[in-house]
């Protein structure tokens, strides 16, 4: 069916690695940019999450308020 030589297989493998690395690079940097953008606009303060390392007791105050889906339906 596919009669590929060893060199052709290596070439195909090189292209596959290149494009896979490129895709991972784009996904990673888009994620980093989205975190930067949300932190800068004030949508979420990611520095407050770093406090969890020092203050992670069960009696600690939550970082964010959590809304249940039922509460959201009641507000509509």
N, C-alpha and C positions, 0 to 999 in steps of 0.2 A: 504494500500500500504506500507507505512513505519510505522511500529509499534515500536516506540522508547520510552523508558521510560524517565522519567525526568532526571535521572542521566546520561543516555547516551547522552541526548541532551546537558546537561551542559558540559560533557566531549568533545563533538564535538565543542561546542562553545569555550571552552578553547583552543583547538588545532587551531581553526580558528583565534582566537585573537593572538595567539603566532606567527603563520605564517604570518599573516597580519602585525604585528609589525616588524617582521624580514624583510619582503619585504620593508616596509617604511624605516627602518633603513639602509638597503643596498642602496636604491635609494638616500636617503638624504646624506649619507657619500660619495657616488660616485659623487654627484653633488658638494659637498664641495671640494673634491679632484680635480675635474676638474677646479674649480675656482682657487684653490691654484696653480695648474700646469700652467694654462694660465697666472696667475699673475707672477709667478716665471720665466717663459720663456720669458716674455715680449710681449706676444701676445696681451694682453690687460691690461691696467693699471686701476684697479678697485678703487684705491685711488682717481683718478681724478673724479670719479662719486660722491664721498663724498663732493666735492666742490659744487655740485648742491644744497645742503642744504642752503648754504650761498649766492650763486650767481646764482639765477634762474630767472633773468630778461629776457625779450624778446630781449633786445639789447645785451645780453651776447654772447660771442664767443662760437660756438659749440665745444663740446668735441672731436668729431670725424667727419671726412669727410664722407658724405653719397654718395654712388654711386647708380645711378638708373640702372635698368635692361637694358634700352636702351643704356646707355653709355657703359655698359659692352659688349653688343653685337657689338657695333661699334669698340671696341678695339680688338676683335678677328679677 
